[in-house]
């Protein structure tokens, strides 16, 4: 089974600063490229600071390290206004993340013409 991280909140997908730092510890390439704004304001990098808890938006949702961190930290991995959840799908499914009524879900990818 493949695991994918989705956001069940109505706001955008993002990680907490704590989850972001854990991904950097694990060597996740996208997290290592992203600027760590909390490094400049460490005393303000708590969970209540929205501007420092909107990290990791470009990390692939099926990244094994991302899944690991969300499972490890659970609610502490949630970025500002995010509610992250790990879902499992069969390995052979072509998938896409879709949003319905503001909440994300994983759908099987279908062809679409416009």
N, C-alpha and C positions, 0 to 999 in steps of 0.2 A: 504494500500500500504506500502511496505517496502522501506526504503531509504538506498542507498549505496553510499559511496564516491569512486570516481574513479579519476585517474590522466590522463588528456588529453594531457599532455606534453610527449615528447619522453624520458625524464629522469625518475628516480625512484620516487615512491610515498614517500612523506615526508611532514611534517608540519613545519610551521614557529615556532620559539621559542615562539612567542606571543600566537599562537594557543595551543602549548604544555602547557604553563603555565595556560591557561584557562581550559584545560582538567584536569589539576591537581587541580585547584580550584573546579571543578565539581566532583572530586573524582574518575575519571576514573582509574581503577586499573592498567592497563598497563602503563599509563603515570606516575603513582605514583611510579612504580617499576623502571622506566627508570632514569638513571642519568641525572641530570640537569646540563649540561656543562656550561650553561649561568650563573649559580650561582657563578662559579669561576671567570668569566670574564664579570661582568654585563655591563661594559662600552662598551664591544665589541659585545654584544648580539643583535645588531641592525639587521634590515632586510637585510642588505647588506653582512653580514658575513656568508659565505656558511657553514662553519663547525658547526655553532651553529643553523642553520636552516634546519637540516636534522633529525627531531624528529618524534617520533610516528610511525615508520615503522611497528611495530608489532601489532598495535591496529586493532582489527577486523573492517573491512570496513563498517559493518552494525551497529556498536556501536551507540546507540542513542545519546550519548554525543559527539561523533566525528561528527556526522551529524549536531547536534546543533551548534557546534563551527564553522564548515565550513559555515553553513548558516548565522551565526551571523557575522563572520569576513570577509566573502566573499574572496576577493583577498588577504587580509592580512593573511589568513590561509595558503596560498601557501608556502611550503618549498622551498628550493633552487632548482631552475629550474622545479618546479612543477606547474601544473595548475589544481587545484582540482575542481571537479564538483559533485553535488549530483544528482543521478538518482533515479527514482521511478520504482519499479516493483511490480507485484501482490504478495501478501503475500504467496501464495501457491506454488510458483516457487522455485525449487532447482536451485541455481545459482552458477556461478563461474566467476571470473574476468579473462578476456583474454586480450592479447595484439595483436594488428594488426598494422603494420607499426609504431610501437613505442607507439601508443596511446591505453590506456585501454578502454575496454567496458565490460558490463555485458552480459553474455550469459546464456541461460538455460543449466543446466548441463546434459550431455548425457553420456552414457556408451561408453568406448573406450577400445579396446583390441590392443595389439601390438605383 
